[in-house]
């Protein structure tokens, strides 16, 4: 019995000595900072009530900035991209206890063509990372899975986690999560 206890203690010590990834270090540091970041874009914020979300979108709609989209994420916005390329952005948040906590966004070039080198998903990814850096400042870093096949650009500011990744040939997805409410593994990744 004592040998098993020593083995468990030894294994725990070995596991505790494993180096943390940059993502894990930044996440721990930002969550420990106690900093609260609620701003998203266009006056939308984490923690806002569903009714306030609709009111804010309606105000932007009356100004011609937002429209209804024919997409699973139903609000459409056409942000000015750093590249100057026309881009469509679709979004619709998720709520927990009537409070916005997760904002999935999908962006695409409406002029996408499989033969155009200017509208590849890699070009779009670069454009979206540049846009997010314009909106939220520098500090995005690349995270890869163990195989190196899946790449995600990440920025963590206090409780706000932003992930950017290629969804498919035509689409880049951005996910903004309030980590005070849920962890990224708890989100339905649509």
Secondary structure, DSSP 4 states (H G I P E B T S, - for coil): -HHHHHHHHHHHHHHHTSPPPHHHHHHHHHHHHT----B-STT-BTT-BHHHHHHHHHHHHHTTSEEE-SSSS-EEE-PPPTT----EEEEEEEEETTEEEEEEEEEE-TT--TT-TTS-HHHHHHHHHHHHHHHH-S--EEEE-TTS--EEEEEEETTEEEEEEE-SSS-EEEEEEETTT--GGGS---
